[in-house]
Every structure is written in C-alpha cells, then in structure tokens.
Amino acid sequence: MAQAVEEWYKQMPIITRSYLTAAVVTSVGCSLEIISPYNLYLNPKLVLERYEVWRLVTNFLYFRKIDLDFLFHMFFLARYCKLLEENSFRGRTADFFYMLLFGATALTLIVLLGGMIPYVSASFASVLFLSNSLTFMMVYVWSKQNPFIPMSFLGLFTFTASYLPWVLLTFSLLVGANLWVDLLGMFAGHAYYFLEDVYPQMTGRRLLRTPSFIRSLFADDPVVVARAGELRFPPIPENPHED
C-alpha cells in the first residue's frame, strides 16, 4: 500500500506535486501547532502596514483542520490540478504556473477591493484563506475545457462536466458552507477562461501571455499546438509519379 502511494505521488507532475505537498505540510503543521493559522491568513492591514507579504502566499496553502472536508479538498486539488497539468497544459508547465498565478492574483485583488465596498465588506472579511477558492478555480477551468465528459455525484445522479461547478456550489449551499469561497473561485476561473479561450477567438489577440522570466524557470519539452486555420500544406502535383 505504501509503495503504491509513493508511486502515485512520484508520478504527479511538478506543479501538482509541489502544491499538494505544501498544502499537506502546512495543514499538518497547523494541526500539530507547529505553525499558527493566525500567521498565515490573508490580512490586508498586516500586509500593507507591517509588510507581512508572506500572507499573500500562505493563505493559499492552508485548508483548515484535517478532517473529512480537508480530505475532500485534497482529492479535488490532486485530481483537477493533475488533470489540467497533464492534459490541457501538457508540455506547458510555465503556462500552467502562470494560470495559477493569475488566479491567485485575481482572488487576492477581489478580496482586497471587496473589503472596501460598503454592504459587502463584511462578506469578504469572512474570507481569510483562498486555498479552497483557488482549487474551485481549477475545477471551473477544467469543466470549461472538458464540458462533455459524463460525471456522477456520489452515485446519486449523472451530469456532464460543464455542470460540475454548479453541482459543487449547490452542495456547498446544502451543507451550509460559505458560498463566497466557491463564487470567488468561479469568478476567477471564468475570467481566465474568457481571456485565454474566448477573447482570442473573438478578436484574434491574446491578452494573457506567460512572461519570459517565468518560462525560464521551467524546462518544458516543446509542444506544437496547431490552431484552426494555421495549417499549411504543399500543393499536390498533378502527376505524383513525375520527378
């Protein structure tokens, strides 16, 4: 059993394995009281006034106490992060890292700006950790890129992957979870999907381009992706047997 788990872990792509490891280590450290969650959560005042900038990163690593909900989110993190990195972003580790960076930045800005808006600031103030939101963003992006895959929820009913975010959102509502967590992830995921997949098809221009310094951090094997209309073939001679 231990050998099978070790093999499964080693076969994970680099970003998925790194994020999953950091999340588990952080959560276990907090459970053992080696690390305090009070030093990890997103606090704009402490970031801006005391320069505790590490909170911009650590709030994406803590998934609360280790319980059934923690295992549920670790499963989703391992599954959908791995599916994206191995399929949609195969051979494009830098682009996948940039997607996560875009999502983390978008989520942080939404929470910071939302905290300044009257009447809704209290709702955003309750969002101290954005780890679940970032995981939900990955689920949303995967569902948009694989909309027709059949799925089942707890064996109760079946649906296609395009409805997965809405099924999870409904489940969160039924169990009394904070809906803002899922809604933030959905918004960030849709923003990335629109800018990466929809907007270029509408205008022929790409706004999201992975910076060269991020590409230099990863040594990916080049993968050529042919887009519609970009293929060119040499003309076929009238008599193919002639030299």
Residue pairs with C-beta under 8 A, 6 or more apart in sequence:
9 17
12 20
12 78
12 82
13 82
13 85
13 86
13 93
14 93
14 218
15 81
15 85
15 93
15 96
15 97
15 100
16 77
16 78
16 81
16 82
16 85
19 77
19 81
19 100
20 74
20 77
20 78
20 81
22 61
23 61
23 62
23 63
23 74
23 77
23 131
24 74
26 35
26 40
26 58
26 61
26 62
27 61
27 62
27 63
27 64
27 65
27 66
27 70
28 66
29 35
30 36
30 37
30 40
30 62
30 65
31 65
31 66
37 62
39 55
39 58
40 55
40 58
40 59
40 61
40 62
40 129
41 55
41 58
41 59
41 62
41 128
41 129
42 55
42 56
42 59
42 108
42 111
42 127
42 128
42 129
42 130
43 52
43 55
43 128
44 111
44 112
44 115
46 52
46 55
47 53
47 55
47 56
56 104
56 108
59 128
59 129
59 130
59 131
60 104
60 129
60 130
60 131
60 134
61 131
62 129
62 131
63 70
63 73
63 74
63 129
63 131
63 132
64 70
64 129
73 131
73 132
73 135
76 135
76 139
77 135
77 138
80 135
80 138
80 139
80 142
81 135
81 138
83 142
84 96
84 99
84 138
84 141
84 142
84 145
85 93
85 96
88 141
88 142
88 145
89 95
89 96
89 99
90 223
91 220
91 221
91 222
91 223
92 220
92 223
93 218
93 220
94 210
94 214
94 215
94 217
94 218
94 220
95 210
97 214
97 217
97 218
98 208
98 210
98 211
98 214
99 141
99 192
99 196
100 134
100 138
101 214
102 188
102 192
102 208
103 134
103 137
103 138
103 185
103 188
103 189
103 192
104 130
104 134
106 187
106 188
106 191
106 192
107 130
107 133
107 134
107 137
107 184
107 185
107 188
108 130
110 124
110 184
110 187
110 188
111 124
111 127
111 130
111 184
114 120
114 121
114 123
114 124
115 121
115 124
115 125
117 124
123 180
124 180
126 178
126 180
127 133
127 178
127 180
127 181
127 184
130 184
132 181
132 182
132 185
133 181
133 182
133 184
133 185
133 188
134 185
134 188
135 185
136 165
136 168
136 181
136 182
136 184
136 185
136 186
136 189
137 185
137 186
137 188
137 189
137 192
138 189
139 164
139 165
139 168
139 185
139 189
140 165
140 185
140 186
140 189
140 190
140 193
141 189
141 192
141 193
142 161
143 161
143 162
143 163
143 164
143 165
144 162
144 189
144 190
144 193
144 197
145 193
145 197
146 161
147 160
147 161
147 162
148 160
148 161
148 162
149 160
149 161
150 158
150 159
150 160
150 161
151 158
151 159
151 160
151 161
151 164
152 158
152 159
153 159
153 167
153 171
159 167
165 182
165 186
165 189
168 182
169 179
169 182
169 183
169 186
172 178
172 179
172 181
172 182
173 179
192 208
195 207
195 208
196 206
196 208
199 205
199 206
199 207
200 206
